[in-house]
Amino acid sequence: MAPDVSQDQLVLIKIDGMHCHKCERTIQQALASHAGVREVEVDFNSGQASVLFDRGTVTVNELMNAVNEAGYRATSFVQGDNQS
């Protein structure tokens, strides 16, 4: 059975403190470790992470806390809607 994607949401999290591509991997692993996170892309150049997640399983707050706990600073976010 295919996963239920009706609760999926996209969020862009602005992150301060990334210095290199190793930072990208660290943040990606921190975010991907949460249940409900389906896809993570971290871009060092733009200083942001794009996260596709199940909003019924994990919250944006928890995702931002994961970034902070990894040693970086999640400063803001913009929520998108995955519905076309």
C-alpha positions as CSV (number, residue, x, y, z in Angstrom):
1,M,0.0,0.0,0.0
2,A,1.3,3.5,-0.9
3,P,1.9,5.9,2.0
4,D,-0.8,8.4,2.7
5,V,0.6,11.7,1.5
6,S,-2.6,13.8,2.2
7,Q,-0.9,15.1,5.4
8,D,2.3,16.0,3.7
9,Q,3.6,19.5,3.9
10,L,6.6,21.4,2.6
11,V,8.5,23.8,4.8
12,L,11.6,25.9,4.0
13,I,13.7,26.6,7.1
14,K,16.2,29.4,7.1
15,I,19.4,28.4,8.9
16,D,22.2,30.5,10.3
17,G,25.6,28.9,11.0
18,M,26.3,26.7,8.0
19,H,29.9,27.0,6.9
20,C,30.5,24.2,4.5
21,H,28.9,21.1,2.8
22,K,29.6,19.0,5.9
23,C,27.2,21.3,7.7
24,E,24.6,20.4,5.0
25,R,25.0,16.7,5.8
26,T,24.8,17.2,9.6
27,I,21.6,19.2,9.3
28,Q,20.1,16.7,6.7
29,Q,20.8,13.8,9.1
30,A,19.3,15.7,12.1
31,L,16.1,16.4,10.2
32,A,15.8,13.0,8.5
33,S,16.1,11.2,11.8
34,H,12.6,12.4,12.7
35,A,9.6,10.1,12.1
36,G,7.3,11.6,9.5
37,V,10.1,13.3,7.5
38,R,9.9,12.1,3.9
39,E,12.5,14.2,2.1
40,V,15.2,16.7,3.2
41,E,17.3,18.9,1.0
42,V,19.8,21.3,2.6
43,D,21.4,24.0,0.6
44,F,24.5,25.6,2.0
45,N,24.6,28.4,-0.5
46,S,21.0,29.6,0.2
47,G,21.3,28.8,3.9
48,Q,18.0,26.9,4.0
49,A,16.6,23.4,4.3
50,S,13.6,22.2,2.4
51,V,11.7,19.5,4.3
52,L,8.7,17.4,3.1
53,F,7.0,15.9,6.1
54,D,3.9,14.4,7.5
55,R,2.3,17.1,9.6
56,G,0.4,14.5,11.5
57,T,3.6,12.9,12.8
58,V,6.1,15.8,13.3
59,T,5.7,19.6,13.7
60,V,7.7,22.5,12.2
61,N,8.7,23.4,15.7
62,E,10.3,19.9,16.2
63,L,12.1,20.2,12.9
64,M,13.5,23.7,13.9
65,N,14.5,22.3,17.3
66,A,16.4,19.5,15.5
67,V,18.4,22.1,13.5
68,N,19.1,24.0,16.8
69,E,20.2,20.8,18.6
70,A,22.6,20.0,15.7
71,G,24.4,23.2,16.6
72,Y,22.9,25.6,14.0
73,R,20.2,28.3,14.3
74,A,16.9,27.9,12.6
75,T,15.8,31.5,12.3
76,S,12.5,31.4,10.3
77,F,10.4,29.2,8.1
78,V,8.0,29.4,5.2
79,Q,5.3,26.8,4.9
80,G,4.2,25.6,1.5
81,D,1.4,23.4,0.6
82,N,2.0,20.1,-1.2
83,Q,-1.4,20.0,-2.7
84,S,-1.3,20.8,-6.5
